[in-house]
Amino acid sequence: MPRGVFLYIFAFMKRFWFILLAMLLLLASSCGKKKENPFPDEGEELPQWYYVNLFAHQVMSSYYLWNEEIKDGLSAWKTTADPVQTVKDIRYKDASGKDIDRWTMVTDDFSSFTGGVAGYNVTNGVEFALYYGDRSHTSVVGVVTFTYADSPASAAGLRRGDVFVRVNGTAMTPDNYVSVVNDGLYGGNSVSLTLSDGRTVTLTPRDMYEEPLNEMRILDVEGRKVGYLHYTSFTLVSTASLPECFQSFSEAGIRDLVLDLRYNGGGYVTACDVLGSLIAPREEVRAGSVFSREIYNKILTEAWEEEPSCFLQEYTYAEDGRVFDLLGANPGIDRLYVLVGGNTASASESLICGLKPYMDVTVIGTRTYGKYCSGLMMGAPRWYETYRNDLEEGLTDKALPMVDNWGIYVMYARYADRDGVTLSMPDGIVPDVELEDNPADGYQLGDPSETMLSAALDLIAGRKTRLSAGAVSRPALDPVSDPVRRPGFGILVSEGPWITGSRRLD
């Protein structure tokens, strides 16, 4: 997203007018001087889907990265169609019909979607991976990967490595686990988990902020100071915590950093820019070198001048106006080790991509998810209000009650490094060192003996390990091939004028 997505006020306002210009051009071309609707007149009493379709059609026509590739679908769009299904059906696919774009979506619960991306959720605070419970693959179990601080899960004593075999008394199988997990753990109600050790814990979800700086440590590896950070989501709120974390790293004199992104499904570009500026070589930050670029469709390319995202020496936190000295907090890291897996997506992949040209980055784990696009979250009510004067008279007033909590998450750019290279396209970043996560290895995150952190520390120390023999550590059980994904996964979001991606922007 113009990786300017989460930038300063000047860049934000400049981008706002570019966006406004692009949309006005589109509306002018489709509505004409008489401000006619782009869809056929259907009388005065129009159904809800008409207003949602008008909004979604205009956004997809102008912003969508592959709008030229789906022009036939845009032309055939019907006002009476289900907009959720229509967007899913026409988003960009390969010749076989498989989705290339797996992320663009319309939702009638926009507030929940944006809240999840911002880190605010009605949640139990437990994260987990799903595995087959036996070698014959007849049962499924959940293994806790970590819990959030001050959450119902942490209060109940759940820890990494705990295995749950039943959800609300129901055993999971390959046929039912998706519905059992979604209804039980993401349904918003209290849930009972039966653990393999015989315990039963009951979790009652609550509305809370899931702090993404989950674990921070300073380790001594044969006399060398090494920083470890488990970071779970690129939230806007975390942009005020990241500089303080790295100031601690800097004061400790760390020269190597192990950044644990194996469960980080993405978030805001601003947070990515802040973290990248805290990790990159100090001379590149001082020079304001290009961190990332964005590639748009033809409409946006003509409307927006190229505005690459550059490393930041300072960052102003929009919530309260605090100014953070990112260059001063940057510890001057020599080597970066990133722990990744199949749940490492979007902003996490973009961070790796942007830093690779500037420093020694070693990626440890399994292939990442492969989310190589930036998206905009646009609320339908704000869209109608913004273009009130460019739509048919009275249309906005009729539309607003109909589109109250509707919105769209639309892919509008492909992110790339300074040279235009996108490492995660099309199927994710291939690790330099292949190693599978093993949450049941008996160690907590941040423990030097934990499987993946231990491998990174061995590399830092130059020690001979099982990796030197080419062996690949594997968990005792086989992972489920299509795991349930939590809300907000695979998100890389821009903070354009449409964005309601955190509560303070609503």
C-alpha positions as CSV (number, residue, x, y, z in Angstrom):
1,M,0.0,0.0,0.0
2,P,1.6,3.0,-0.9
3,R,3.7,1.9,1.8
4,G,2.8,5.4,2.6
5,V,-0.1,3.7,4.0
6,F,0.7,4.6,7.5
7,L,2.8,7.6,7.2
8,Y,2.8,11.2,8.3
9,I,0.0,13.7,8.2
10,F,1.5,15.4,5.1
11,A,1.8,12.2,3.1
12,F,-1.6,11.2,4.4
13,M,-3.4,14.4,3.3
14,K,-1.6,14.3,0.0
15,R,-2.7,10.7,-0.6
16,F,-6.3,11.7,0.4
17,W,-6.6,14.2,-2.5
18,F,-5.1,11.7,-4.9
19,I,-7.7,9.1,-3.8
20,L,-10.4,11.7,-4.1
21,L,-9.3,12.7,-7.6
22,A,-9.2,9.1,-8.7
23,M,-12.7,8.4,-7.5
24,L,-14.1,11.6,-8.9
25,L,-12.7,10.8,-12.3
26,L,-14.3,7.4,-12.1
27,L,-17.6,8.7,-11.0
28,A,-17.5,11.4,-13.6
29,S,-16.9,8.8,-16.4
30,S,-19.7,6.5,-15.1
31,C,-22.3,9.0,-14.0
32,G,-21.9,11.7,-16.6
33,K,-22.9,15.4,-16.3
34,K,-26.5,14.5,-15.2
35,K,-25.1,12.4,-12.3
36,E,-27.0,9.3,-13.4
37,N,-26.5,6.0,-11.6
38,P,-24.0,3.6,-13.2
39,F,-26.6,0.9,-12.8
40,P,-30.1,0.9,-14.5
41,D,-32.9,2.8,-12.8
42,E,-34.9,0.4,-10.6
43,G,-37.5,2.8,-9.3
44,E,-37.7,4.7,-6.1
45,E,-37.8,1.7,-3.7
46,L,-34.4,0.2,-4.2
47,P,-33.3,-2.9,-2.2
48,Q,-30.4,-2.9,0.2
49,W,-28.2,-4.8,-2.3
50,Y,-28.5,-2.1,-4.8
51,Y,-26.7,0.4,-2.6
52,V,-24.1,-2.1,-1.5
53,N,-23.5,-3.1,-5.1
54,L,-23.1,0.5,-6.2
55,F,-20.5,1.1,-3.6
56,A,-18.6,-2.2,-4.2
57,H,-18.7,-1.9,-8.0
58,Q,-17.2,1.6,-7.9
59,V,-14.5,0.6,-5.5
60,M,-13.5,-2.5,-7.5
61,S,-13.6,-0.5,-10.8
62,S,-11.2,2.1,-9.6
63,Y,-9.0,0.7,-6.9
64,Y,-8.7,-3.0,-7.6
65,L,-5.2,-4.0,-8.6
66,W,-6.5,-6.3,-11.3
67,N,-9.4,-4.2,-12.5
68,E,-8.5,-4.7,-16.2
69,E,-8.3,-8.4,-15.8
70,I,-11.8,-8.6,-14.3
71,K,-13.5,-6.0,-16.6
72,D,-15.9,-8.6,-18.0
73,G,-17.1,-9.4,-14.4
74,L,-17.4,-5.7,-13.7
75,S,-19.5,-5.2,-16.8
76,A,-21.8,-8.1,-15.9
77,W,-22.3,-7.0,-12.3
78,K,-26.0,-7.0,-11.4
79,T,-27.7,-4.6,-8.9
80,T,-29.7,-7.5,-7.5
81,A,-26.8,-9.8,-7.0
82,D,-25.4,-10.8,-3.6
83,P,-22.4,-8.4,-3.3
84,V,-20.5,-10.7,-1.0
85,Q,-20.6,-13.6,-3.5
86,T,-20.2,-11.3,-6.5
87,V,-16.9,-10.0,-5.3
88,K,-15.7,-13.5,-4.4
89,D,-16.7,-14.7,-7.9
90,I,-15.1,-12.0,-10.0
91,R,-11.9,-11.3,-8.0
92,Y,-8.8,-12.3,-10.0
93,K,-8.3,-16.0,-10.8
94,D,-5.9,-18.0,-12.9
95,A,-6.9,-19.9,-16.0
96,S,-8.1,-22.9,-14.0
97,G,-10.4,-20.7,-11.9
98,K,-8.2,-20.8,-8.7
99,D,-8.2,-17.6,-6.8
100,I,-5.0,-15.5,-7.3
101,D,-6.5,-12.9,-5.1
102,R,-7.6,-14.7,-2.0
103,W,-8.2,-11.6,0.1
104,T,-10.5,-9.0,-1.4
105,M,-13.9,-9.2,0.3
106,V,-17.1,-7.4,1.1
107,T,-18.6,-7.8,4.6
108,D,-21.8,-6.8,6.4
109,D,-19.8,-6.8,9.7
110,F,-17.2,-4.2,8.9
111,S,-16.7,-3.1,12.5
112,S,-15.7,-6.6,13.7
113,F,-13.3,-6.9,10.7
114,T,-11.6,-3.6,11.3
115,G,-11.5,-4.1,15.1
116,G,-9.7,-7.4,14.6
117,V,-7.1,-5.9,12.4
118,A,-6.5,-3.2,15.0
119,G,-5.9,-5.7,17.7
120,Y,-9.2,-5.2,19.5
121,N,-11.3,-8.3,19.7
122,V,-13.9,-10.1,21.7
123,T,-11.5,-12.8,22.4
124,N,-10.3,-15.7,24.7
125,G,-6.7,-14.6,24.0
126,V,-5.6,-18.1,23.0
127,E,-3.7,-18.9,19.8
128,F,-3.3,-22.5,18.6
129,A,-2.3,-24.8,15.8
130,L,-4.3,-27.8,14.6
131,Y,-2.8,-31.2,14.2
132,Y,-4.1,-34.7,13.4
133,G,-4.3,-36.5,16.8
134,D,-3.1,-39.8,15.4
135,R,-1.1,-41.2,12.5
136,S,-4.3,-42.5,10.8
137,H,-5.6,-38.9,10.6
138,T,-9.0,-39.8,12.1
139,S,-8.9,-37.1,14.9
140,V,-7.9,-33.5,15.2
141,V,-6.4,-31.7,18.3
142,G,-5.4,-28.2,19.0
143,V,-2.0,-27.3,20.5
144,V,-1.7,-23.9,22.2
145,T,1.0,-21.8,20.5
146,F,0.8,-18.8,22.9
147,T,-1.7,-16.8,24.9
148,Y,-2.1,-13.0,25.2
149,A,-1.2,-11.3,28.5
150,D,-4.2,-10.5,30.8
151,S,-6.5,-12.6,28.7
152,P,-9.1,-15.2,29.7
153,A,-6.7,-17.9,28.4
154,S,-3.7,-16.7,30.4
155,A,-5.9,-16.3,33.5
156,A,-7.1,-19.9,33.1
157,G,-3.5,-21.1,33.1
158,L,-3.3,-22.1,29.5
159,R,0.3,-22.2,28.1
160,R,2.1,-23.0,25.0
161,G,2.1,-26.8,24.5
162,D,-1.2,-27.5,26.1
163,V,-3.3,-29.8,23.9
164,F,-7.1,-29.6,23.8
165,V,-8.9,-32.7,22.5
166,R,-12.6,-31.5,22.8
167,V,-14.3,-28.2,22.3
168,N,-17.6,-27.9,24.3
169,G,-17.5,-31.6,24.8
170,T,-17.2,-32.4,21.1
171,A,-14.2,-34.3,19.7
172,M,-12.7,-32.8,16.6
173,T,-12.4,-34.8,13.4
174,P,-11.3,-33.9,9.8
175,D,-14.9,-33.5,8.9
176,N,-16.1,-31.2,11.7
177,Y,-13.1,-29.3,13.1
178,V,-13.7,-26.1,11.1
179,S,-17.3,-25.7,12.4
180,V,-16.4,-26.9,15.9
181,V,-13.5,-24.4,16.3
182,N,-15.3,-21.5,14.6
183,D,-18.5,-22.0,16.7
184,G,-16.7,-22.7,19.9
185,L,-13.6,-20.5,20.0
186,Y,-14.7,-17.7,17.6
187,G,-18.4,-17.6,18.3
188,G,-18.2,-15.0,21.1
189,N,-19.6,-17.3,23.8
190,S,-18.0,-19.1,26.7
191,V,-16.2,-22.2,25.6
192,S,-15.1,-25.3,27.5
193,L,-11.8,-27.0,26.4
194,T,-10.9,-30.5,27.5
195,L,-7.2,-30.9,27.7
196,S,-5.2,-34.1,27.0
197,D,-4.0,-34.1,30.6
198,G,-7.6,-34.4,31.9
199,R,-8.1,-30.8,32.8
200,T,-11.1,-28.8,31.6
201,V,-10.9,-25.1,31.3
202,T,-13.8,-22.7,30.6
203,L,-13.0,-19.4,28.8
204,T,-15.3,-16.5,28.6
205,P,-14.3,-14.1,25.9
206,R,-14.1,-10.4,26.6
207,D,-13.4,-7.2,24.6
208,M,-9.7,-6.5,24.9
209,Y,-6.6,-5.3,23.1
210,E,-4.3,-8.1,22.2
211,E,-0.8,-6.7,22.9
212,P,1.3,-7.8,20.0
213,L,4.7,-7.3,21.7
214,N,4.1,-10.7,23.3
215,E,7.6,-11.5,24.5
216,M,10.8,-9.5,24.6
217,R,14.2,-10.8,25.9
218,I,17.8,-10.0,25.8
219,L,19.9,-13.1,25.7
220,D,23.6,-13.7,26.1
221,V,25.0,-16.0,23.4
222,E,28.7,-16.8,24.1
223,G,29.3,-13.2,25.2
224,R,27.3,-11.7,22.4
225,K,24.0,-9.8,23.2
226,V,21.1,-11.0,21.2
227,G,17.6,-9.5,21.2
228,Y,14.5,-11.6,20.9
229,L,11.0,-10.2,20.0
230,H,7.8,-12.2,19.5
231,Y,5.6,-9.8,17.6
232,T,2.1,-11.0,16.7
233,S,0.5,-8.2,14.7
234,F,1.3,-4.9,13.1
235,T,-1.2,-2.8,15.0
236,L,-1.2,1.0,15.1
237,V,-1.1,1.0,18.9
238,S,2.1,-1.0,18.8
239,T,3.9,1.8,17.0
240,A,4.2,3.6,20.3
241,S,5.6,0.5,22.0
242,L,8.1,-0.6,19.4
243,P,10.4,2.4,19.8
244,E,10.5,1.8,23.6
245,C,11.3,-1.9,23.0
246,F,14.2,-1.1,20.6
247,Q,15.5,1.5,22.9
248,S,15.9,-1.3,25.5
249,F,17.7,-3.4,22.9
250,S,19.9,-0.5,22.0
251,E,20.9,0.2,25.6
252,A,21.7,-3.5,26.1
253,G,24.0,-3.3,23.1
254,I,22.5,-6.1,21.0
255,R,24.1,-6.8,17.7
256,D,21.8,-9.6,16.5
257,L,18.0,-9.8,16.6
258,V,15.7,-12.8,16.4
259,L,12.4,-11.5,15.3
260,D,9.6,-14.1,15.8
261,L,6.9,-13.6,13.2
262,R,5.8,-17.2,12.9
263,Y,2.2,-16.3,14.1
264,N,2.0,-12.8,12.7
265,G,-0.6,-12.5,10.0
266,G,-0.1,-8.9,9.1
267,G,-1.6,-5.5,9.9
268,Y,-0.9,-1.9,9.1
269,V,1.8,-0.5,6.8
270,T,2.6,2.3,9.3
271,A,3.6,-0.3,11.9
272,C,5.7,-2.1,9.3
273,D,7.5,1.2,8.4
274,V,8.2,1.9,12.0
275,L,9.6,-1.6,12.7
276,G,11.6,-1.6,9.5
277,S,13.1,1.8,10.5
278,L,14.1,0.4,13.9
279,I,15.9,-2.6,12.4
280,A,17.5,-1.3,9.2
281,P,21.1,-0.2,9.1
282,R,21.4,3.2,10.8
283,E,23.1,4.8,7.8
284,E,20.1,3.8,5.6
285,V,17.7,5.3,8.1
286,R,19.7,8.5,8.3
287,A,19.7,8.7,4.5
288,G,15.9,8.0,4.2
289,S,16.5,5.2,1.8
290,V,13.6,3.5,0.1
291,F,12.1,0.7,2.2
292,S,9.3,-0.4,-0.2
293,R,7.4,0.5,-3.3
294,E,3.8,-0.2,-4.5
295,I,2.6,-1.2,-7.9
296,Y,-0.9,-0.1,-8.9
297,N,-3.5,-0.5,-11.6
298,K,-3.5,2.0,-14.5
299,I,-6.1,4.3,-13.0
300,L,-4.2,4.8,-9.7
301,T,-0.8,4.9,-11.5
302,E,-2.1,7.9,-13.5
303,A,-3.7,9.6,-10.5
304,W,-0.9,9.0,-8.0
305,E,2.7,10.0,-8.4
306,E,5.1,7.4,-7.2
307,E,5.6,7.8,-3.5
308,P,7.8,5.0,-2.1
309,S,7.9,4.3,1.6
310,C,11.2,5.4,3.1
311,F,12.9,4.6,6.4
312,L,11.9,7.1,9.0
313,Q,14.2,8.9,11.5
314,E,11.2,10.1,13.5
315,Y,7.6,9.0,13.9
316,T,4.6,10.9,15.2
317,Y,2.1,8.8,17.0
318,A,-1.3,10.1,15.9
319,E,-3.1,9.1,19.1
320,D,-1.5,11.7,21.3
321,G,1.1,13.5,19.1
322,R,4.1,12.0,20.7
323,V,7.2,12.1,18.5
324,F,9.5,9.0,18.6
325,D,13.2,9.2,17.7
326,L,13.5,6.0,15.6
327,L,17.0,6.6,14.6
328,G,18.0,7.1,18.2
329,A,16.3,3.9,19.2
330,N,17.8,1.9,16.4
331,P,20.4,-0.4,17.9
332,G,22.5,-0.8,14.8
333,I,21.8,-4.5,14.2
334,D,24.4,-6.5,12.3
335,R,22.3,-9.6,11.6
336,L,18.6,-10.3,11.6
337,Y,17.1,-13.8,12.0
338,V,13.4,-14.0,11.3
339,L,11.3,-17.0,12.5
340,V,8.5,-17.7,10.1
341,G,5.8,-20.3,9.1
342,G,2.7,-20.7,7.2
343,N,0.9,-18.1,9.3
344,T,3.5,-15.5,8.6
345,A,1.7,-13.2,6.1
346,S,1.3,-9.8,4.5
347,A,3.0,-7.1,6.5
348,S,5.4,-9.7,8.0
349,E,6.4,-10.8,4.5
350,S,6.6,-7.1,3.3
351,L,9.0,-6.3,6.2
352,I,11.4,-9.2,5.2
353,C,11.2,-8.1,1.6
354,G,12.0,-4.5,2.3
355,L,15.0,-5.2,4.6
356,K,16.7,-7.9,2.5
357,P,18.5,-5.5,0.1
358,Y,20.0,-3.7,3.0
359,M,21.2,-6.2,5.6
360,D,22.0,-9.8,6.4
361,V,18.6,-11.4,6.9
362,T,18.3,-15.1,7.6
363,V,14.8,-16.6,7.4
364,I,14.2,-19.7,9.5
365,G,11.1,-21.9,9.4
366,T,8.7,-23.0,6.6
367,R,7.4,-21.2,3.6
368,T,5.4,-18.1,4.5
369,Y,1.7,-17.6,3.5
370,G,2.2,-15.6,0.3
371,K,0.1,-12.4,0.8
372,Y,1.9,-10.0,-1.5
373,C,-0.8,-7.3,-1.8
374,S,-1.7,-4.1,0.0
375,G,-5.3,-3.5,0.8
376,L,-7.6,-0.6,1.7
377,M,-10.5,-1.0,4.1
378,M,-13.3,1.2,3.0
379,G,-16.6,1.7,4.9
380,A,-19.7,2.1,2.7
381,P,-21.2,4.9,4.8
382,R,-18.1,7.0,4.5
383,W,-17.9,6.4,0.8
384,Y,-21.5,7.6,0.3
385,E,-20.9,10.7,2.5
386,T,-17.7,11.6,0.7
387,Y,-19.4,11.4,-2.8
388,R,-22.8,12.8,-1.8
389,N,-22.5,15.6,-4.2
390,D,-21.3,13.4,-7.1
391,L,-24.1,10.9,-6.9
392,E,-27.8,11.3,-7.8
393,E,-29.5,13.8,-5.6
394,G,-30.9,12.1,-2.5
395,L,-29.1,8.8,-3.2
396,T,-26.8,9.1,-0.2
397,D,-29.6,9.7,2.3
398,K,-31.4,6.6,1.0
399,A,-28.3,4.5,1.0
400,L,-26.9,5.3,4.5
401,P,-29.6,3.3,6.5
402,M,-29.0,0.4,4.1
403,V,-25.2,0.1,4.3
404,D,-24.7,0.9,8.0
405,N,-22.1,-1.8,8.7
406,W,-21.0,-2.7,5.2
407,G,-17.5,-2.3,3.9
408,I,-14.8,-3.7,1.6
409,Y,-11.3,-4.9,1.9
410,V,-9.8,-4.4,-1.6
411,M,-6.4,-5.2,-2.9
412,Y,-5.1,-2.1,-4.6
413,A,-1.3,-2.6,-4.8
414,R,1.5,-5.1,-4.9
415,Y,4.2,-4.2,-2.5
416,A,7.9,-4.6,-3.5
417,D,11.4,-3.8,-2.3
418,R,13.4,-0.8,-3.5
419,D,14.2,-2.6,-6.7
420,G,10.6,-3.7,-7.5
421,V,11.1,-7.3,-6.3
422,T,8.3,-9.0,-4.3
423,L,9.8,-12.0,-2.5
424,S,6.5,-13.5,-1.3
425,M,4.9,-13.6,-4.8
426,P,3.3,-15.9,-5.7
427,D,3.5,-18.6,-3.0
428,G,5.4,-17.1,-0.1
429,I,9.0,-16.6,1.0
430,V,11.1,-19.7,1.0
431,P,13.2,-19.9,4.2
432,D,17.0,-20.0,4.2
433,V,16.9,-22.7,6.9
434,E,14.0,-25.1,6.8
435,L,12.6,-25.9,10.3
436,E,9.1,-26.7,11.4
437,D,7.5,-25.1,14.4
438,N,6.9,-27.5,17.3
439,P,4.6,-25.9,19.9
440,A,4.6,-29.2,21.9
441,D,8.4,-29.3,22.4
442,G,8.0,-28.4,26.1
443,Y,9.4,-24.9,26.0
444,Q,7.8,-21.4,26.1
445,L,8.5,-18.7,23.5
446,G,11.6,-16.8,24.4
447,D,13.2,-19.8,26.1
448,P,16.6,-20.4,24.4
449,S,15.8,-24.2,24.2
450,E,12.6,-23.6,22.2
451,T,13.0,-25.4,18.9
452,M,13.1,-22.4,16.5
453,L,14.8,-19.9,18.8
454,S,17.4,-22.5,19.6
455,A,18.2,-23.0,15.9
456,A,18.7,-19.2,15.5
457,L,20.9,-19.0,18.5
458,D,23.0,-21.9,17.2
459,L,23.5,-20.0,13.9
460,I,24.5,-16.9,15.7
461,A,27.0,-18.7,17.8
462,G,28.3,-20.7,14.9
463,R,27.6,-23.9,16.8
464,K,27.1,-27.3,15.1
465,T,23.5,-28.4,15.5
466,R,21.2,-30.9,13.9
467,L,20.7,-28.3,11.2
468,S,24.3,-28.7,10.1
469,A,23.5,-32.3,9.2
470,G,20.6,-31.3,7.0
471,A,18.0,-32.8,9.3
472,V,14.6,-31.0,9.6
473,S,13.0,-30.9,13.0
474,R,9.4,-32.0,12.9
475,P,6.6,-32.0,15.5
476,A,5.4,-35.4,16.7
477,L,2.0,-34.9,15.0
478,D,1.1,-34.0,11.4
479,P,-0.3,-30.5,11.0
480,V,-3.8,-30.2,9.5
481,S,-3.5,-29.1,5.9
482,D,-6.1,-26.3,6.0
483,P,-6.1,-24.8,9.5
484,V,-8.8,-22.5,10.8
485,R,-7.6,-18.9,10.6
486,R,-8.4,-16.3,13.1
487,P,-10.0,-12.9,12.2
488,G,-7.5,-10.4,10.7
489,F,-5.2,-13.0,9.2
490,G,-3.3,-12.1,6.1
491,I,-4.0,-8.3,6.3
492,L,-1.8,-5.5,5.1
493,V,-3.8,-2.3,5.3
494,S,-3.5,1.3,4.2
495,E,-4.8,4.2,6.2
496,G,-6.5,6.1,3.5
497,P,-9.4,8.4,4.2
498,W,-11.7,5.4,4.1
499,I,-9.9,3.5,6.8
500,T,-11.7,2.6,10.0
501,G,-9.0,0.1,10.9
502,S,-8.7,1.0,14.6
503,R,-11.3,2.4,17.0
504,R,-9.7,5.8,17.1
505,L,-10.2,6.2,13.4
506,D,-13.9,5.3,13.4
